Amino acid sequence: MLSRKISARRLLSIGCFLTLFVSIQAFSARAENPLADFEASLRQARQRRHDRVVSVAEQTLQTAGMLLETPAEGFAVPFYHRIESLRDDLQSLMEAPELDYDPIEEVAEQLQAAVRTYREVPEFPPLEPILISEMPAILSVSSHSAWNNGLMVNVMADANQLALPEDKALRLSGRKTYVETGFTTGQLPEDDKTTISFWIYPLSHHSATVIEGNVSGGDVRWEIAYNSTGSISLRNHGSDSRHTGSGSGSVPVNEWTHVAVTYDKENNGTEFYINGDRFVSIDNQRPYSLRGGDKPLRLGGKEIQAAQNVVMRNVRIWDSVLSREEVQADMYEEFSGGEEGLLAYWPLNEGEGEEVLDKTPAAHHGQILGGVWVPEVREGYWLSNPIAFQAVQEVEESLIEWETDGSNSSEAVIVNTGVSNSEDRLPETWRQAENGGGIPGMESGTNSEGLFLWVKTELVRTNDRETPRLDNLRLEVSGN
């Protein structure tokens, strides 16, 4: 019996020795190769970039493909062709044997911008041409009426200057930065059918909780989140954690995007809408309730993850699952708060103070903890009427110059020009002009007969303290 015990002890000692030996060998191997951990981290970083680039490119191709299913007319034709061309370029890059991430990201961004512009084109009204028959041909735009002769998108003529509006939105930018509302998850519909919508402007690719609800009063919480890949997800955390799924529509940084999430527990369905387009419908294999508890609903996150650099406005909660048509109809509507089925509505446009108001009769007002008010409109543009220099057939010289107001305006005002052969057709390409330089498209020797010059001026807010303003825009063309 004693010998058996000794044998067991010896076996235990041998086992401990072998474990220690293997650990020492592993440590020695790592010590002999100090770059092993770095190389592993590098591989993980490369994989993360691969996943992000591929995800964004695939989502962008999907969006472009949906738009190209319907032929374009009128103003939209040049943008339609550009989307078609960029779509083909991106598709070719994605089909290459080895992916080159830099050009894929560049073309994907160009395609996203083309899609955004295309969506605005059908709203363009007919623009009466400006006919200049004097010599030299001079056009000066510096008055309220002159700016209003063109098309203004997210800009306004303020005191004879072209400027971005000063409306405010709420920025959440770190841990314990959120709004604690007077609305609780216990006030969601009993049948667990609801729609939550909002506008979001991410300032970085960091993951962020946009809306957080506490179901049980304990550690079971759900969140609608913006992910670092640009997707939107609805997921449950806590003792009974389930991941519902992500919408594949991309939400880019530095741009306003409308998001709507519908949830239907009984029919096991979650749908994600990005700018009114339904990108994915998810069946919940393990459905759970969003309803329950008396804890306040939060805009931004406290318990799950912080809201990292996102700007928000127009958060709405409905007592039903909205259809695609209803989501699209409600995106740009300003509500009074008394609309049927509207449970809560926080415009987030107060611009000052520490309280956000719920415009519904229930008055579920919220308290800001750490958030700051920032300008809502980040960028916009002015499109001139088409300009015909009738007195000039062949250009000898041209000049374009402008004046700005504000220390950051010189870099926040971008002037582009383009030419077309019809007053009803926008240029197919735009070229950035240099202040005090020649007009792109009206270079010396250009036969300007039958051509129309267009000017597109972009205003881009580069910080939260100053508003870029354009005081005067002047064009001059001489020739014979």
DOBARO-293644 format. One record per residue (C-alpha): residue in one letter; x, y, z. Coordinates in steps of 0.1 Angstrom, whole numbers, plus 5000, padded with zeros to 4 digits. Layout:
<lovexs>
rest  X  Y  Z
A  X  Y  Z;
...
</lovexs>
This chain:
<lovexs>
rest  X  Y  Z
M  5000  5000  5000;
L  5029  5023  5009;
S  5047  5016  4976;
R  5015  5025  4957;
K  5013  5059  4975;
I  5050  5065  4967;
S  5045  5056  4931;
A  5015  5080  4929;
R  5036  5108  4945;
R  5064  5101  4921;
L  5040  5102  4891;
L  5026  5135  4904;
S  5062  5149  4907;
I  5071  5137  4873;
G  5039  5154  4859;
C  5047  5187  4876;
F  5082  5185  4863;
L  5070  5179  4827;
T  5046  5208  4829;
L  5073  5231  4842;
F  5097  5218  4815;
V  5071  5225  4787;
S  5064  5260  4801;
I  5101  5268  4802;
Q  5106  5255  4766;
A  5076  5277  4755;
F  5090  5307  4773;
S  5124  5301  4758;
A  5110  5298  4723;
R  5093  5331  4727;
A  5124  5347  4742;
E  5144  5334  4712;
N  5119  5350  4688;
P  5109  5384  4704;
L  5090  5394  4672;
A  5065  5365  4675;
D  5040  5385  4694;
F  5044  5416  4672;
E  5040  5394  4640;
A  5008  5379  4655;
S  4994  5413  4662;
L  5003  5425  4627;
R  4985  5395  4612;
Q  4954  5403  4633;
A  4955  5439  4622;
R  4958  5429  4586;
Q  4928  5406  4589;
R  4908  5433  4606;
R  4916  5457  4577;
H  4908  5430  4552;
D  4874  5424  4568;
R  4865  5461  4571;
V  4876  5469  4535;
V  4858  5439  4520;
S  4826  5446  4540;
V  4824  5483  4530;
A  4832  5475  4493;
E  4805  5448  4492;
Q  4779  5470  4508;
T  4788  5498  4484;
L  4784  5475  4454;
Q  4751  5463  4467;
T  4738  5499  4471;
A  4750  5509  4436;
G  4735  5478  4420;
M  4701  5486  4435;
L  4702  5522  4421;
L  4713  5510  4387;
E  4683  5487  4384;
T  4662  5518  4373;
P  4674  5539  4343;
A  4680  5576  4349;
E  4666  5606  4331;
G  4675  5642  4328;
F  4699  5657  4353;
A  4706  5622  4367;
V  4721  5607  4336;
P  4757  5618  4340;
F  4757  5606  4377;
Y  4741  5573  4367;
H  4769  5567  4342;
R  4795  5576  4368;
I  4780  5552  4393;
E  4780  5525  4366;
S  4817  5532  4358;
L  4829  5532  4394;
R  4808  5501  4401;
D  4826  5483  4374;
D  4860  5495  4386;
L  4853  5485  4421;
Q  4840  5451  4410;
S  4872  5445  4390;
L  4894  5454  4420;
M  4874  5430  4442;
E  4878  5402  4417;
A  4916  5405  4415;
P  4937  5375  4427;
E  4952  5397  4455;
L  4933  5425  4470;
D  4950  5460  4469;
Y  4932  5477  4498;
D  4942  5513  4491;
P  4926  5516  4456;
I  4896  5496  4468;
E  4890  5521  4497;
E  4895  5550  4473;
V  4871  5538  4446;
A  4845  5527  4473;
E  4846  5563  4487;
Q  4842  5578  4452;
L  4813  5554  4445;
Q  4796  5563  4479;
A  4799  5600  4470;
A  4785  5594  4435;
V  4755  5575  4450;
R  4748  5604  4475;
T  4749  5630  4447;
Y  4727  5608  4425;
R  4701  5606  4452;
E  4699  5644  4453;
V  4698  5649  4415;
P  4661  5641  4410;
E  4653  5670  4433;
F  4670  5695  4411;
P  4645  5720  4396;
P  4650  5735  4361;
L  4676  5763  4364;
E  4672  5793  4341;
P  4704  5800  4322;
I  4723  5832  4329;
L  4731  5848  4295;
I  4761  5873  4294;
S  4764  5893  4262;
E  4788  5920  4273;
M  4826  5920  4268;
P  4845  5912  4289;
A  4819  5888  4303;
I  4817  5893  4341;
L  4795  5876  4367;
S  4795  5886  4403;
V  4775  5867  4430;
S  4774  5886  4463;
S  4738  5893  4472;
H  4710  5874  4489;
S  4690  5874  4456;
A  4720  5863  4435;
W  4727  5833  4458;
N  4690  5823  4457;
N  4691  5822  4419;
G  4711  5790  4422;
L  4703  5757  4439;
M  4712  5756  4476;
V  4716  5722  4494;
N  4722  5724  4532;
V  4734  5761  4528;
M  4716  5794  4531;
A  4721  5830  4521;
D  4727  5848  4554;
A  4733  5885  4553;
N  4743  5883  4516;
Q  4768  5856  4525;
L  4766  5819  4516;
A  4768  5799  4548;
L  4760  5767  4566;
P  4730  5769  4590;
E  4737  5771  4627;
D  4712  5745  4639;
K  4725  5723  4667;
A  4727  5686  4674;
L  4740  5665  4703;
R  4775  5651  4703;
L  4784  5621  4726;
S  4821  5615  4729;
G  4832  5591  4755;
R  4825  5568  4785;
K  4797  5580  4808;
T  4786  5604  4780;
Y  4749  5598  4774;
V  4714  5611  4778;
E  4693  5595  4805;
T  4657  5598  4793;
G  4624  5597  4812;
F  4613  5567  4789;
T  4617  5531  4802;
T  4617  5498  4784;
G  4586  5489  4804;
Q  4568  5515  4783;
L  4575  5497  4750;
P  4545  5479  4734;
E  4533  5448  4751;
D  4534  5428  4719;
D  4571  5437  4714;
K  4566  5453  4680;
T  4584  5486  4677;
T  4605  5508  4655;
I  4634  5530  4667;
S  4648  5555  4643;
F  4674  5583  4644;
W  4700  5603  4625;
I  4736  5597  4632;
Y  4769  5614  4622;
P  4799  5593  4633;
L  4831  5613  4637;
S  4853  5582  4637;
H  4853  5544  4631;
H  4850  5536  4668;
S  4822  5512  4679;
A  4795  5531  4699;
T  4763  5523  4717;
V  4736  5546  4702;
I  4706  5535  4723;
E  4707  5513  4754;
G  4678  5496  4773;
N  4677  5477  4806;
V  4651  5449  4805;
S  4653  5432  4839;
G  4666  5459  4862;
G  4697  5436  4866;
D  4724  5428  4841;
V  4703  5420  4810;
R  4705  5449  4786;
W  4701  5454  4749;
E  4717  5480  4726;
I  4715  5494  4691;
A  4751  5500  4682;
Y  4772  5516  4655;
N  4801  5492  4647;
S  4836  5501  4636;
T  4829  5484  4602;
G  4801  5509  4596;
S  4772  5485  4602;
I  4743  5488  4627;
S  4735  5460  4651;
L  4708  5451  4677;
R  4721  5428  4704;
N  4714  5416  4739;
H  4739  5414  4767;
G  4739  5400  4802;
S  4729  5366  4817;
D  4710  5355  4786;
S  4731  5371  4758;
R  4720  5367  4722;
H  4733  5385  4692;
T  4704  5394  4669;
G  4725  5405  4639;
S  4738  5434  4620;
G  4724  5455  4591;
S  4749  5453  4562;
G  4742  5489  4551;
S  4773  5510  4556;
V  4771  5541  4578;
P  4801  5563  4568;
V  4819  5587  4590;
N  4816  5625  4587;
E  4782  5622  4571;
W  4746  5623  4583;
T  4728  5589  4579;
H  4693  5579  4588;
V  4689  5546  4606;
A  4657  5527  4615;
V  4655  5494  4633;
T  4622  5475  4635;
Y  4617  5446  4659;
D  4589  5420  4660;
K  4594  5393  4687;
E  4563  5373  4678;
N  4573  5369  4641;
N  4610  5366  4649;
G  4620  5395  4627;
T  4645  5424  4628;
E  4649  5447  4599;
F  4676  5474  4594;
Y  4670  5505  4572;
I  4699  5528  4561;
N  4686  5560  4545;
G  4653  5543  4539;
D  4668  5513  4521;
R  4662  5479  4537;
F  4696  5461  4538;
V  4689  5430  4558;
S  4660  5412  4575;
I  4670  5388  4603;
D  4651  5360  4618;
N  4658  5357  4655;
Q  4664  5321  4663;
R  4662  5329  4700;
P  4639  5359  4702;
Y  4638  5380  4734;
S  4619  5409  4747;
L  4630  5445  4745;
R  4603  5454  4770;
G  4604  5453  4808;
G  4618  5470  4838;
D  4616  5506  4850;
K  4652  5516  4842;
P  4656  5547  4819;
L  4664  5543  4783;
R  4697  5559  4774;
L  4708  5577  4742;
G  4745  5567  4741;
G  4759  5540  4764;
K  4769  5537  4800;
E  4768  5500  4809;
I  4777  5483  4776;
Q  4801  5505  4757;
A  4806  5543  4755;
A  4793  5564  4726;
Q  4826  5573  4709;
N  4824  5605  4689;
V  4789  5603  4674;
V  4765  5632  4668;
M  4727  5624  4670;
R  4694  5640  4663;
N  4657  5631  4658;
V  4655  5600  4679;
R  4620  5584  4676;
I  4603  5554  4691;
W  4571  5540  4676;
D  4545  5515  4689;
S  4545  5494  4657;
V  4567  5479  4630;
L  4569  5506  4602;
S  4570  5495  4566;
R  4597  5506  4542;
E  4574  5532  4527;
E  4566  5546  4562;
V  4603  5548  4571;
Q  4611  5567  4539;
A  4581  5590  4544;
D  4591  5599  4579;
M  4629  5604  4574;
Y  4627  5641  4566;
E  4595  5650  4584;
E  4595  5674  4613;
F  4569  5661  4637;
S  4549  5680  4663;
G  4550  5650  4687;
G  4513  5643  4687;
E  4514  5618  4658;
E  4495  5586  4663;
G  4518  5557  4674;
L  4547  5580  4684;
L  4558  5569  4719;
A  4588  5593  4723;
Y  4605  5619  4701;
W  4637  5637  4710;
P  4648  5662  4683;
L  4680  5670  4701;
N  4681  5705  4687;
E  4679  5726  4719;
G  4715  5739  4713;
E  4721  5748  4750;
G  4714  5736  4785;
E  4715  5701  4800;
E  4680  5689  4792;
V  4666  5674  4760;
L  4629  5676  4754;
D  4605  5648  4743;
K  4579  5665  4721;
T  4552  5638  4727;
P  4525  5645  4753;
A  4541  5620  4776;
A  4571  5644  4780;
H  4598  5618  4786;
H  4625  5645  4789;
G  4661  5636  4793;
Q  4692  5647  4812;
I  4725  5652  4794;
L  4755  5637  4811;
G  4787  5647  4794;
G  4773  5655  4759;
V  4779  5688  4741;
W  4760  5708  4716;
V  4776  5711  4681;
P  4764  5725  4647;
E  4741  5700  4630;
V  4749  5707  4594;
R  4785  5697  4586;
E  4786  5704  4548;
G  4765  5717  4520;
Y  4768  5732  4485;
W  4755  5758  4461;
L  4750  5751  4424;
S  4749  5780  4401;
N  4725  5784  4372;
P  4741  5775  4339;
I  4761  5804  4326;
A  4765  5811  4288;
F  4792  5836  4278;
Q  4774  5846  4245;
A  4799  5874  4236;
V  4828  5850  4236;
Q  4834  5824  4210;
E  4870  5816  4217;
V  4884  5822  4252;
E  4916  5841  4256;
E  4917  5845  4294;
S  4895  5836  4323;
L  4895  5844  4360;
I  4877  5830  4391;
E  4881  5845  4425;
W  4862  5846  4458;
E  4863  5861  4493;
T  4857  5842  4526;
D  4847  5852  4561;
G  4862  5833  4591;
S  4897  5820  4599;
N  4889  5785  4587;
S  4869  5795  4556;
S  4898  5795  4532;
E  4902  5758  4536;
A  4865  5751  4542;
V  4852  5766  4509;
I  4858  5745  4478;
V  4848  5758  4444;
N  4844  5735  4415;
T  4835  5742  4379;
G  4824  5722  4349;
V  4809  5726  4314;
S  4781  5710  4295;
N  4766  5715  4261;
S  4730  5719  4274;
E  4713  5741  4300;
D  4694  5710  4310;
R  4724  5687  4317;
L  4749  5689  4345;
P  4786  5685  4337;
E  4799  5649  4337;
T  4830  5660  4355;
W  4839  5687  4380;
R  4873  5703  4385;
Q  4884  5722  4416;
A  4893  5759  4409;
E  4921  5779  4425;
N  4912  5813  4440;
G  4926  5839  4416;
G  4933  5814  4389;
G  4918  5805  4356;
I  4883  5789  4353;
P  4887  5751  4348;
G  4869  5743  4316;
M  4874  5778  4302;
E  4911  5777  4294;
S  4927  5798  4267;
G  4917  5786  4232;
T  4885  5769  4244;
N  4857  5772  4218;
S  4829  5783  4242;
E  4801  5786  4216;
G  4772  5765  4228;
L  4788  5757  4262;
F  4773  5763  4296;
L  4795  5769  4326;
W  4784  5756  4360;
V  4798  5765  4394;
K  4794  5742  4424;
T  4806  5757  4457;
E  4810  5733  4487;
L  4811  5745  4523;
V  4826  5721  4548;
R  4827  5726  4585;
T  4862  5718  4597;
N  4855  5724  4634;
D  4826  5731  4658;
R  4834  5767  4665;
E  4833  5784  4631;
T  4809  5785  4602;
P  4825  5788  4568;
R  4810  5817  4548;
L  4815  5829  4512;
D  4812  5866  4507;
N  4816  5870  4470;
L  4822  5849  4439;
R  4834  5866  4407;
L  4840  5851  4372;
E  4854  5869  4342;
V  4860  5856  4307;
S  4875  5875  4278;
G  4881  5866  4242;
N  4867  5871  4207;
</lovexs>
